[in-house]
Structures are given as structure tokens and as C-alpha cells.
Amino acid sequence: MRDRSLASVLRAGMILAVTTAYLMLCANTAWAEGFDRIVVSLGDSYSSGEGNPPFYGQDGELTGDKRDDGDWLAHRSANSWPGQLVLDGTTLRDVRVVLGAFRRRVMSPGGWYFYASSGAVATNVYSSEQEKKTSDLEGRRTNSTTLAIQLEAAKKDLGDRAEDVDYVTMTIGGNDMSFSEIVTKVALHNGFVDRDYLQNALNEVWYDYDESLPYETPYAKLFRSHYYRKHKDGVDKDGKQVELKRSQIATCYRRVRSAFGEDTQIIVAGYPTLMNEGKWDSYMESMGWANSLNPLERLTNRWRLVDWEASNVVGFADWEAHLINENVRKFNGCLESLVEAEATVNENIHYVSVLEGEHSFSGHEAYTDASFLTGVMLVQSEDLNLRSPISSYSFHPNEKGLEAYRDAVQE
């Protein structure tokens, strides 16, 4: 009798637990199903959540191999700042999530449509597919896959509902300017970096942007024909029209605006400054090298500043950090001007700076004590190219940085 009563109590407890869990699931599903807003996230690694795993598809649940999964190849992370945005009391990553591989969370009238991809340039948003390559450590397996044009993927998924999109978020242009590539090359340089090396690299990207040469280095003075052979006055050596990076980014904004409804709010976020401008000189002073009269000694010792445990490599002189940050600020000004020009046609496009206000990255660059960014990182297990010594995670927002982006845009 006592055993039967105990069994009855256990059965009742199990029924109660299952019923409670079911009611909680229904309650959660109810608010998710009632979410009828549509948010589309486009752009590059700063929107995809690069450097913040896990990434959608990294467990290979749909394809059997993550290297065949477009969402993993794009390094789309649920931890990305667009996914953390809150709309009508609901966090976007908790509602229906639509990605390149058509994953779904809770079915609902609205949803978060996530197409941002690490490495994307402006044309990958509106006119060209993005090629993604992977390579294992031994180089025995390499793979090449193309990701769909972001706007075309969005139009296909949304259909007639493209007119009903409430918000579009994006970051774009950083890869067009090759800033991360330049920074990585400076870090990997053999120690004989001089101002001309970095300034010449910056001249290259600015010339492709608007045909300007901001730095009058000896190379720029003597070999202007090098630049002119690429293109001059928007025309290449074969007489063909060349669309400069400035024009491509402006076209991107225009095409995004025309792809959705007139009332769609388009939010373009800028980029953070990357470098702590006081790290290297402080380290030099602490090591007793600050007053060294030997420039070679100062430069070749840069690689002694390595944090192997954190997979962080610090190898930048202060003048390099200043020059890189100066150009990031300049580029942000260009982006803001392009957005303002587009806003004269439709006022529903907005630029959000992450260098001003309460959530600014200023003072939180890589290698600061309270950094919002990673520094140069050694290759990580989720990198596409495992043969590269440097990770694609380098110089991307960390957890705090993603929160700063989220809060800046949320306002």
C-alpha cells in the first residue's frame, strides 16, 4: 500500500513536471509566434559575429561537414550584435532565424533574416557571389564554395514580404579598404617596417577608393605610373570604366534601399579604431629600450611582446597604431558622408558611429586594459584556413565589443 502510494506520488510529480515544461514552452512559443517584425542583417564580419563562436553550422548537422555549410563558411554567429538586438521586448536570435542554409527556430510571422558574411565586400551584397575557401592543416583537403549574393538571398526568402521589412542592419566597406589585411601584414613584417611601407599600403587602398594618394612617399612621387596603370579618372589601361570602391559602397547603399519598402529603416554602423596607440612605447620603456639609439634594435624586438597563452601577438609601434587609427577615422567619415548623401533621397537610412557616445570603442581598442577588440590572434580551430598562422578572428569585436555595437545601434 505504501509502495503504491509512493509510485502514485512519483507519477503525479512526473506529470506535473512535464505539464509545467509544456506550459512554459507554449508560453515562450506564444510570444515568439506573435513577433511579426522583420529584420534583415547584411554585410561583413563585423555584422556576422566573426571571432565569436559557436557559428551556425559548425557542428555539421545539416550537411555532415561544416566545410559544406554556407553559414559556417560565413562565420554567422548567434552571438553577433544584430542577433542581440531587442525589438518589441524580443531578442532577435530567439525568434525565427533564417540563414543561408534556411535554418529556422520558432515559426512566426516575422523573423531575423541573417546574411552577413565574414570577408564580404560591398559587391557581395548586391552583385557578386562570395567565394569561400577552406584548407586543413596538412593542405590535403581544400574546398571552394560560393555564397549567394546577399540581397538576392534575402529577396528569395522574403518574396512579397520584402516591402514589409522593418529594419536592415549592416556594416560594409572594411574589407574593400583591406584594413585588417594591412594590419596583419604590418604585424607579420620582419621587423624592418618603416613609415613608407605602411603609407604605401594605405596609398594603394585609398587610390582604389577615390584615386587619392594621401601620403607623398618617395615611392608615390617616383612611381605614380604604378597607380595610373591600374586606372586613372575611373578608366583602366584598356579604356574600360572602373567602378571605384567609393562608388561601389554608394551603390550598395542605394541597392539596399531600393530592395525593401519605403518605410524600411536602414542602419549602417561604422567601424572602431583598432589599435592602442600607447602600448609599444610603454613596453619599450619598461624594458629599458625607450632611449635606444639603434632603430634596428627597437624594431626587431617588437616580437618579444607576445601573449602566447591568449594567442595574442603584439607587434606595433605607436606611430603605426596612430596611422592605422587615423585612417579608420577618415574612412568612417567617408561612410557617414555616403549615408548622408543617400539620406537626401530617402531619410530612412541612418549612420551609427561606434567612436562616440556612451558605447564608444575609443579607449577600448586592441591591447587596452578594457579592450572591446581582439588583437592579432594565432590560428583557431574554427578558422577556414588552418594553414595560415594568423586567425581571421584578429581585430574583431569580442563579447564586450559586440555588446557595445548592440547598445550603440539599439539607441
C-alpha positions as CSV (number, residue, x, y, z in Angstrom):
1,M,0.0,0.0,0.0
2,R,2.8,2.4,0.9
3,D,4.8,1.4,-2.2
4,R,1.7,2.0,-4.4
5,S,1.2,5.5,-2.7
6,L,4.9,6.3,-3.4
7,A,4.5,5.3,-7.0
8,S,1.4,7.4,-7.3
9,V,3.3,10.4,-5.9
10,L,6.1,9.8,-8.3
11,R,3.8,9.6,-11.2
12,A,2.0,12.7,-10.1
13,G,5.3,14.5,-9.8
14,M,6.4,13.5,-13.3
15,I,3.1,14.6,-14.8
16,L,3.3,17.9,-13.0
17,A,6.9,18.4,-14.3
18,V,6.0,17.6,-17.8
19,T,2.9,19.7,-17.7
20,T,4.9,22.7,-16.3
21,A,7.6,22.3,-19.0
22,Y,4.9,22.1,-21.7
23,L,3.1,25.2,-20.4
24,M,6.4,27.1,-20.3
25,L,7.2,26.0,-23.9
26,C,3.8,27.2,-25.0
27,A,4.2,30.5,-23.3
28,N,7.6,31.0,-24.9
29,T,6.2,29.9,-28.3
30,A,3.3,32.3,-27.9
31,W,5.4,35.4,-27.7
32,A,7.7,34.2,-30.4
33,E,4.8,33.4,-32.7
34,G,3.3,36.8,-32.0
35,F,6.5,38.5,-33.2
36,D,5.6,39.9,-36.6
37,R,8.6,42.3,-37.2
38,I,11.1,41.5,-40.0
39,V,14.8,42.4,-39.5
40,V,17.4,41.8,-42.2
41,S,21.2,41.8,-41.4
42,L,23.6,42.2,-44.2
43,G,27.3,43.0,-44.5
44,D,30.7,41.7,-43.4
45,S,32.4,40.1,-40.5
46,Y,31.7,42.9,-38.1
47,S,28.0,42.0,-38.5
48,S,28.4,38.3,-38.9
49,G,30.0,37.9,-35.5
50,E,33.4,36.8,-36.6
51,G,35.6,35.7,-33.8
52,N,32.7,34.7,-31.5
53,P,31.9,31.0,-31.9
54,P,29.9,28.9,-32.0
55,F,28.9,29.6,-35.6
56,Y,25.7,28.3,-37.2
57,G,26.6,25.0,-38.9
58,Q,29.9,24.3,-37.2
59,D,28.5,21.0,-35.9
60,G,27.6,20.0,-39.5
61,E,24.1,19.0,-38.5
62,L,22.7,19.8,-42.0
63,T,25.5,18.9,-44.3
64,G,27.5,16.3,-42.4
65,D,30.6,18.5,-42.8
66,K,30.8,22.1,-41.7
67,R,33.0,22.9,-44.7
68,D,30.0,22.4,-46.9
69,D,27.8,24.6,-44.8
70,G,27.3,28.2,-46.0
71,D,26.5,29.5,-42.6
72,W,29.7,28.2,-41.1
73,L,31.7,29.4,-44.1
74,A,30.2,32.9,-43.5
75,H,31.0,32.6,-39.8
76,R,27.5,33.7,-38.8
77,S,27.2,33.7,-35.0
78,A,24.1,33.8,-32.8
79,N,26.3,36.0,-30.6
80,S,26.6,38.7,-33.3
81,W,25.4,42.1,-32.3
82,P,22.4,42.1,-34.7
83,G,21.2,38.9,-33.1
84,Q,21.4,40.6,-29.7
85,L,19.1,43.5,-30.7
86,V,15.8,43.7,-28.9
87,L,12.6,44.6,-30.7
88,D,9.2,44.7,-29.0
89,G,10.8,43.0,-26.0
90,T,12.1,40.1,-28.1
91,T,15.8,39.3,-28.8
92,L,16.2,38.6,-32.5
93,R,18.2,35.4,-32.1
94,D,15.3,34.0,-30.1
95,V,12.7,34.2,-32.8
96,R,12.7,32.6,-36.2
97,V,16.2,32.8,-37.7
98,V,16.6,32.5,-41.4
99,L,20.1,32.0,-42.8
100,G,21.7,30.8,-46.0
101,A,21.1,27.2,-45.0
102,F,17.4,28.0,-44.2
103,R,17.6,27.1,-40.5
104,R,14.5,28.0,-38.5
105,R,14.0,28.5,-34.9
106,V,10.3,29.1,-33.9
107,M,8.0,29.6,-36.8
108,S,6.4,33.1,-36.6
109,P,5.0,35.7,-39.0
110,G,8.2,37.8,-38.6
111,G,11.8,36.9,-38.1
112,W,15.5,37.7,-38.3
113,Y,17.0,37.2,-41.8
114,F,20.8,36.9,-41.3
115,Y,23.0,37.1,-44.4
116,A,26.1,39.0,-43.2
117,S,29.3,37.1,-44.1
118,S,32.9,37.3,-42.9
119,G,35.1,38.7,-45.7
120,A,32.3,40.2,-47.7
121,V,32.9,43.3,-49.8
122,A,30.3,45.8,-51.0
123,T,29.6,44.0,-54.3
124,N,28.9,40.7,-52.4
125,V,25.8,42.4,-51.0
126,Y,24.3,43.4,-54.4
127,S,26.0,42.0,-57.4
128,S,28.6,39.2,-56.9
129,E,28.8,35.9,-55.2
130,Q,31.4,35.5,-52.5
131,E,33.9,32.7,-52.8
132,K,34.9,30.9,-49.6
133,K,37.9,28.6,-49.5
134,T,38.9,26.2,-46.7
135,S,42.1,24.3,-46.2
136,D,43.1,21.8,-43.5
137,L,46.4,21.9,-41.6
138,E,48.1,19.5,-43.9
139,G,46.7,21.0,-47.1
140,R,45.3,17.6,-48.0
141,R,41.7,18.9,-48.3
142,T,40.9,22.2,-49.8
143,N,37.4,23.2,-50.7
144,S,35.9,26.2,-52.6
145,T,32.2,27.3,-52.2
146,T,30.4,30.3,-53.4
147,L,27.8,32.1,-51.2
148,A,24.8,33.7,-52.8
149,I,24.6,37.5,-53.3
150,Q,23.1,38.7,-50.0
151,L,20.3,40.8,-51.4
152,E,19.3,38.0,-53.9
153,A,19.1,35.5,-51.0
154,A,17.0,38.0,-49.0
155,K,14.6,38.6,-51.9
156,K,14.2,34.8,-52.4
157,D,13.5,34.2,-48.8
158,L,11.2,37.2,-48.3
159,G,9.3,37.2,-51.5
160,D,6.5,39.8,-51.4
161,R,7.3,40.5,-47.7
162,A,10.4,42.4,-48.7
163,E,8.2,45.5,-48.7
164,D,7.3,44.8,-45.1
165,V,10.8,44.7,-43.7
166,D,11.1,46.9,-40.6
167,Y,14.8,47.2,-40.2
168,V,18.0,46.4,-42.2
169,T,21.3,46.5,-40.3
170,M,24.7,46.4,-41.9
171,T,28.4,47.1,-41.8
172,I,30.2,47.2,-45.1
173,G,33.4,48.6,-46.6
174,G,36.1,47.5,-44.2
175,N,37.2,44.6,-46.5
176,D,37.0,46.9,-49.5
177,M,39.7,49.0,-47.8
178,S,41.7,46.0,-46.7
179,F,42.4,47.5,-43.3
180,S,42.6,44.1,-41.5
181,E,44.9,42.7,-44.2
182,I,47.2,45.7,-43.9
183,V,47.3,45.5,-40.1
184,T,48.1,41.8,-40.3
185,K,50.9,42.4,-42.8
186,V,52.4,45.0,-40.5
187,A,52.3,42.6,-37.6
188,L,53.9,39.8,-39.7
189,H,56.6,42.1,-41.2
190,N,60.1,41.0,-40.4
191,G,60.9,44.0,-38.2
192,F,62.2,46.4,-40.9
193,V,58.9,48.2,-41.2
194,D,59.2,51.9,-41.8
195,R,56.7,54.7,-42.4
196,D,56.9,54.3,-46.2
197,Y,55.9,50.6,-46.0
198,L,52.6,51.4,-44.2
199,Q,51.9,54.6,-46.0
200,N,52.4,53.0,-49.4
201,A,50.0,50.2,-48.4
202,L,47.4,52.9,-47.4
203,N,48.0,54.8,-50.6
204,E,47.0,51.6,-52.5
205,V,43.7,51.3,-50.8
206,W,42.8,55.0,-51.0
207,Y,43.7,55.1,-54.6
208,D,41.2,52.3,-55.3
209,Y,38.7,54.1,-53.1
210,D,38.7,57.5,-54.8
211,E,42.0,57.8,-56.7
212,S,43.6,59.9,-54.0
213,L,47.2,59.4,-52.7
214,P,47.2,60.9,-49.2
215,Y,50.9,60.1,-48.5
216,E,53.6,61.7,-50.5
217,T,56.2,59.0,-50.0
218,P,59.2,58.7,-52.3
219,Y,57.5,55.7,-53.9
220,A,54.4,57.7,-54.6
221,K,56.4,60.5,-56.1
222,L,58.6,58.4,-58.3
223,F,56.2,55.7,-59.4
224,R,52.8,57.4,-59.9
225,S,52.6,55.4,-63.1
226,H,52.2,52.3,-60.9
227,Y,48.9,53.6,-59.8
228,Y,47.9,55.1,-63.1
229,R,48.5,51.7,-64.8
230,K,45.6,50.4,-62.6
231,H,43.2,53.1,-63.5
232,K,43.0,56.9,-63.8
233,D,40.0,59.1,-63.9
234,G,37.9,56.0,-63.5
235,V,39.3,54.3,-66.6
236,D,41.7,51.4,-66.8
237,K,44.6,51.0,-69.2
238,D,42.4,49.2,-71.7
239,G,39.9,52.1,-71.7
240,K,37.3,50.3,-69.7
241,Q,35.3,52.1,-67.0
242,V,36.4,51.2,-63.4
243,E,34.0,51.4,-60.5
244,L,36.0,52.8,-57.6
245,K,35.4,51.5,-54.1
246,R,33.7,54.7,-53.1
247,S,31.2,54.2,-55.9
248,Q,30.7,50.5,-55.0
249,I,29.8,51.3,-51.4
250,A,27.4,54.1,-52.5
251,T,25.8,51.7,-55.0
252,C,25.5,49.1,-52.2
253,Y,23.5,51.6,-50.0
254,R,21.3,52.5,-53.0
255,R,20.6,48.9,-53.9
256,V,19.8,48.0,-50.3
257,R,17.4,51.0,-50.1
258,S,15.6,50.0,-53.3
259,A,15.3,46.3,-52.3
260,F,12.9,47.0,-49.5
261,G,9.9,49.1,-48.7
262,E,9.9,52.9,-48.4
263,D,9.4,52.7,-44.7
264,T,12.2,50.3,-44.0
265,Q,14.7,51.8,-41.6
266,I,18.3,51.1,-42.8
267,I,21.0,51.3,-40.1
268,V,24.6,51.5,-41.3
269,A,27.2,51.0,-38.4
270,G,30.7,52.3,-38.7
271,Y,34.0,50.7,-37.6
272,P,36.1,51.1,-34.4
273,T,39.6,52.3,-34.3
274,L,41.8,49.2,-33.9
275,M,45.0,50.0,-32.0
276,N,46.1,51.1,-28.6
277,E,48.5,53.9,-29.5
278,G,50.5,53.8,-26.3
279,K,51.2,50.1,-25.9
280,W,54.5,49.7,-27.7
281,D,56.3,52.8,-26.3
282,S,55.2,51.9,-22.8
283,Y,56.6,48.4,-23.3
284,M,59.8,49.7,-24.7
285,E,60.3,52.0,-21.7
286,S,59.6,49.1,-19.3
287,M,62.3,47.0,-21.0
288,G,64.8,49.8,-20.9
289,W,64.8,50.3,-24.7
290,A,63.0,53.6,-24.8
291,N,66.2,55.6,-25.2
292,S,67.9,53.2,-27.6
293,L,69.7,55.0,-30.4
294,N,69.6,51.8,-32.5
295,P,66.4,51.8,-34.7
296,L,67.0,48.2,-35.8
297,E,67.1,47.0,-32.1
298,R,63.8,48.8,-31.4
299,L,62.1,47.2,-34.4
300,T,63.5,43.7,-34.2
301,N,62.5,43.4,-30.6
302,R,58.8,44.0,-31.4
303,W,58.1,40.3,-31.5
304,R,59.1,39.9,-27.9
305,L,55.8,41.3,-26.9
306,V,53.8,38.1,-27.3
307,D,51.0,36.7,-25.2
308,W,51.1,33.1,-26.2
309,E,48.6,31.9,-23.6
310,A,45.9,34.2,-25.0
311,S,47.1,33.6,-28.6
312,N,47.6,37.3,-28.9
313,V,50.5,38.9,-30.7
314,V,51.5,42.5,-30.1
315,G,53.9,43.9,-32.6
316,F,53.1,47.5,-33.4
317,A,55.0,50.8,-32.9
318,D,52.9,53.7,-31.7
319,W,53.3,55.6,-35.0
320,E,51.9,52.6,-36.8
321,A,48.9,52.4,-34.4
322,H,48.3,56.1,-34.8
323,L,48.4,55.9,-38.6
324,I,46.1,53.0,-38.7
325,N,43.6,54.6,-36.4
326,E,43.8,57.9,-38.3
327,N,42.8,56.1,-41.5
328,V,39.9,54.2,-39.8
329,R,38.5,57.5,-38.6
330,K,38.9,59.0,-42.0
331,F,37.1,56.1,-43.6
332,N,34.3,56.4,-41.1
333,G,33.9,60.0,-42.1
334,C,33.6,58.8,-45.8
335,L,30.9,56.3,-44.9
336,E,28.9,58.8,-42.9
337,S,29.1,61.2,-45.9
338,L,27.9,58.5,-48.3
339,V,25.0,57.7,-45.9
340,E,24.1,61.4,-45.7
341,A,24.1,61.6,-49.5
342,E,21.7,58.7,-49.7
343,A,19.5,60.1,-47.0
344,T,18.8,63.1,-49.3
345,V,16.8,60.6,-51.4
346,N,15.3,58.6,-48.5
347,E,15.7,59.8,-45.0
348,N,15.2,56.3,-43.6
349,I,18.9,55.4,-43.9
350,H,21.0,56.2,-40.8
351,Y,24.7,56.1,-39.9
352,V,25.7,54.9,-36.4
353,S,29.1,55.7,-35.1
354,V,30.9,53.4,-32.6
355,L,33.5,56.0,-31.8
356,E,31.3,58.5,-30.0
357,G,28.9,58.4,-27.0
358,E,28.5,56.1,-24.1
359,H,29.2,52.9,-26.1
360,S,32.3,54.2,-27.9
361,F,35.2,51.9,-28.7
362,S,37.6,54.8,-28.2
363,G,39.9,53.9,-25.3
364,H,38.9,50.2,-25.8
365,E,41.0,49.3,-28.8
366,A,43.0,46.1,-29.0
367,Y,45.7,45.8,-26.3
368,T,44.0,48.2,-23.9
369,D,43.2,47.1,-20.4
370,A,39.5,47.0,-21.1
371,S,39.6,46.1,-24.8
372,F,36.5,45.6,-26.9
373,L,38.6,44.1,-29.7
374,T,40.8,41.1,-30.1
375,G,44.4,41.8,-31.3
376,V,46.4,39.7,-33.7
377,M,45.5,36.1,-32.9
378,L,47.1,32.8,-33.9
379,V,45.0,30.4,-36.0
380,Q,41.9,29.0,-34.2
381,S,40.2,25.7,-34.7
382,E,37.2,27.3,-36.5
383,D,39.3,29.2,-39.0
384,L,38.6,28.3,-42.6
385,N,42.3,28.3,-43.5
386,L,44.1,26.3,-40.9
387,R,47.4,26.7,-42.7
388,S,47.5,30.4,-42.1
389,P,49.4,31.3,-38.9
390,I,47.0,34.2,-38.2
391,S,43.4,33.8,-37.3
392,S,40.5,35.6,-39.1
393,Y,39.3,36.4,-35.5
394,S,42.0,39.1,-35.4
395,F,40.8,42.6,-34.8
396,H,37.2,41.8,-34.4
397,P,34.8,42.7,-31.6
398,N,35.0,40.4,-28.5
399,E,32.0,39.8,-26.2
400,K,32.2,43.3,-24.8
401,G,32.6,44.8,-28.3
402,L,29.5,43.0,-29.6
403,E,27.6,44.5,-26.6
404,A,28.9,47.9,-27.4
405,Y,27.8,47.6,-31.0
406,R,24.4,46.3,-29.9
407,D,23.9,49.2,-27.5
408,A,25.0,51.8,-30.0
409,V,22.6,50.6,-32.6
410,Q,19.8,49.9,-30.1
411,E,19.7,53.5,-29.2
